[in-house]
Amino acid sequence: MTENDRWFDFQDFYTFVAKLGFKNLVEVGVYKGDSLLFLAGQLEAYSPGYTLHAVDLWDQSFGVMDY
């Protein structure tokens, strides 16, 4: 298990959402982007023509600069 694996363990749920066929989706709280990238891959496979928006502060998380 990598460090990033601890931040995203909802693969089954994100696959379920991708299969619903929504064309506009928003992920709030992107952090390192693991779940966003996974969702984008699932949407490509199950719901082409989607629009995916990412919303996050991207300034500080847990009191530590991430960049």
C-alpha positions as CSV (number, residue, x, y, z in Angstrom):
1,M,0.0,0.0,0.0
2,T,1.4,3.4,-1.0
3,E,0.9,6.7,0.9
4,N,-1.7,7.8,-1.7
5,D,-3.7,4.5,-1.3
6,R,-4.7,5.7,2.2
7,W,-6.5,8.7,0.7
8,F,-8.7,6.8,-1.8
9,D,-10.4,3.5,-1.2
10,F,-13.8,4.1,-2.9
11,Q,-13.1,2.5,-6.2
12,D,-16.3,0.5,-6.2
13,F,-18.4,3.5,-5.5
14,Y,-16.7,5.7,-8.1
15,T,-17.2,2.9,-10.7
16,F,-20.9,2.7,-9.8
17,V,-21.2,6.5,-10.3
18,A,-19.4,6.4,-13.6
19,K,-21.8,3.7,-14.8
20,L,-24.8,5.9,-14.0
21,G,-24.1,8.0,-17.2
22,F,-24.0,11.5,-15.7
23,K,-22.4,13.9,-18.1
24,N,-21.4,16.7,-15.6
25,L,-19.7,15.8,-12.3
26,V,-17.9,17.7,-9.6
27,E,-15.5,16.3,-7.0
28,V,-15.1,18.6,-4.0
29,G,-11.9,18.0,-2.0
30,V,-9.4,16.7,-4.5
31,Y,-6.3,16.8,-2.4
32,K,-3.7,14.8,-4.4
33,G,-6.0,13.8,-7.2
34,D,-6.0,10.0,-6.9
35,S,-9.8,9.7,-6.8
36,L,-10.2,12.3,-9.5
37,L,-7.9,10.4,-11.9
38,F,-9.6,7.1,-11.1
39,L,-13.0,8.6,-11.7
40,A,-11.9,10.2,-15.0
41,G,-10.7,6.8,-16.2
42,Q,-14.0,5.2,-15.2
43,L,-15.9,7.9,-17.0
44,E,-13.9,7.4,-20.1
45,A,-14.8,3.7,-20.0
46,Y,-18.5,4.0,-19.1
47,S,-19.7,7.5,-19.9
48,P,-17.7,9.2,-22.7
49,G,-18.4,12.8,-23.3
50,Y,-18.4,13.8,-19.6
51,T,-17.3,17.0,-18.0
52,L,-15.5,16.6,-14.7
53,H,-14.7,19.6,-12.4
54,A,-12.3,19.5,-9.5
55,V,-12.7,21.8,-6.5
56,D,-10.2,22.2,-3.8
57,L,-8.4,25.0,-1.9
58,W,-4.9,23.7,-2.9
59,D,-3.2,26.0,-0.5
60,Q,-2.7,24.1,2.7
61,S,-3.8,20.7,3.9
62,F,-3.4,19.6,7.5
63,G,-1.3,22.6,8.2
64,V,1.4,21.6,5.8
65,M,2.2,23.1,2.4
66,D,1.7,20.3,-0.2
67,Y,3.7,21.9,-3.0
